[in-house]
């Protein structure tokens, strides 16, 4: 039987998104503007209240200069 994640996947992704956004020095509003997303949606993602589609994941990764696979791998590591 697999172990339950210590942190949920949506919350883990939110943490990863926050860390990469902070690393780039972007506010939520700036990230949302560049990625053509709503600022409130970025906030929901960071708080783990929403999960991105693949299209959104790729948009965010491009803006944050990180491979989408890296974001997924970091999320997976935090959700264990």
PyMOL commands that set and color helices and strands:
alter all, ss='L'
color gray80, all
select helices_A, chain A and resi 9-24+28-35+39-46+54-63+68-78
alter helices_A, ss='H'
color red, helices_A
deselect
rebuild
show_as cartoon
